[in-house]
Amino acid sequence: MAAGGFCKLPNGRVVVALNLPSPAADGSTGVRVLVHAQNRARALTRLRNLGLRAIYLRGNAAPPTPDEITAVLHHPDGLIWRTAPDNGVTVIELWHPIRALLRRSAVVQQS
């Protein structure tokens, strides 16, 4: 089960943040995925439609930070990711569109 959380925006929409294991087969560090959607169910459906099937949100243990909310609201797709912080150590990394994550995992699986 993935750690994560959500934040409801003033306009009624939500931003969902999930810490997931890396979809790459090499077993590298996990990823933090942010989704902007109408509600929590639609946010999870967006991820499931991309092939991330076993995604569930239980509780609100790791909600998105204000910086993460700003990042996902300013992205045209409203669906971004970056490497998850390891043991609370924040690494300076830019956010990537979800297509880059799916493309990277497909390349690793073909190798």
N, C-alpha and C positions, 0 to 999 in steps of 0.2 A: 504494500500500500504506500502511496506517495504522500509525503507531507505537503501541506499547502494551506491555502486560505483564500478569502475573498474580501472585497471591499465594495460596498454599495455606494454608487455615486449619487449626487443630488438629483440628477435627471432620471433616476430609477434603474439605470444600467449598472452592470457590475464589471469588476476586473478580478479575474481569478488567477492566482499564482500557484504553480505546482512544482515541486522538486521531484524530478523523475530520474530513473537510471538512464544512462546514455543508450540510445537505440543502436549505437554502433556495436558490433560484435567483439571489439577489442577490449571491452570491459573498462573503458576509461571512466573518468569521473562523471558524475551526474550532471543534469542540466536543469536550469530554472526556466520554466515556460510561463509566459503571461498571455492571457486571452481577454479581450474586451468583447462583451456580448450583452444581449438583452437581459439574460438571467443566467444563473449558475448552470442550469440544465443545458441551455444552448451553448454555453462555453465548453462544457465537456463533450457535447455532440460535435462541435467543430473539431476537437482533437481526435475523437473517434473516427470521424469521416476521413481524417488524414492517415489512418492506419494505426493509431495508438489506441488499441482496443481496450485494454484493461486499466482504464483511467477512472478513478473514483475520488471524490472529495469528501472526506469525513472530518468534520470540525473546522476550526479556524485557527490552527496552531501556528501557521506561517503566512499571515496575510501579506499582501504586497505593500511595499514601502511607498511613501509619496513620490520618490524618484522613479520607482518602477511604474507607478500609475501614469506619471507624466510621459514616460517613454512609450508605453503602449498606446496612450491616447494620441500621440503625435505620429504613430506609424500608420500608413494607409491601410494595411491589412488587419491591424489590431491583433496580431498574433506573432509574438517574438520570443526569442530564447537567448540564453548565454550560459556559460559554464557555471554550475552551482558553486557557491562559496564552500571551501573545504575547511571544516572545523572552525567556522566563524571568521576565517581569514578572507577578506574581500580582495579579489583580484580585479584590477582595472581592465575591463573588457567591454567593448561596445556590444550593443544588442544586435542580433542577427534576425533576418526574416526566417520564418519556419521552413521555407523552401530550402534554405541552406542546410539545415539540420537533416532534413529528409534526403537531400542529395548526398550529403556526407555519409549517412548510414548506408545508402544504396551502393556507393562506391566501395565501402569497406566490405560489404557482403559479397560483392562481385569478385574481389581480390582473392 
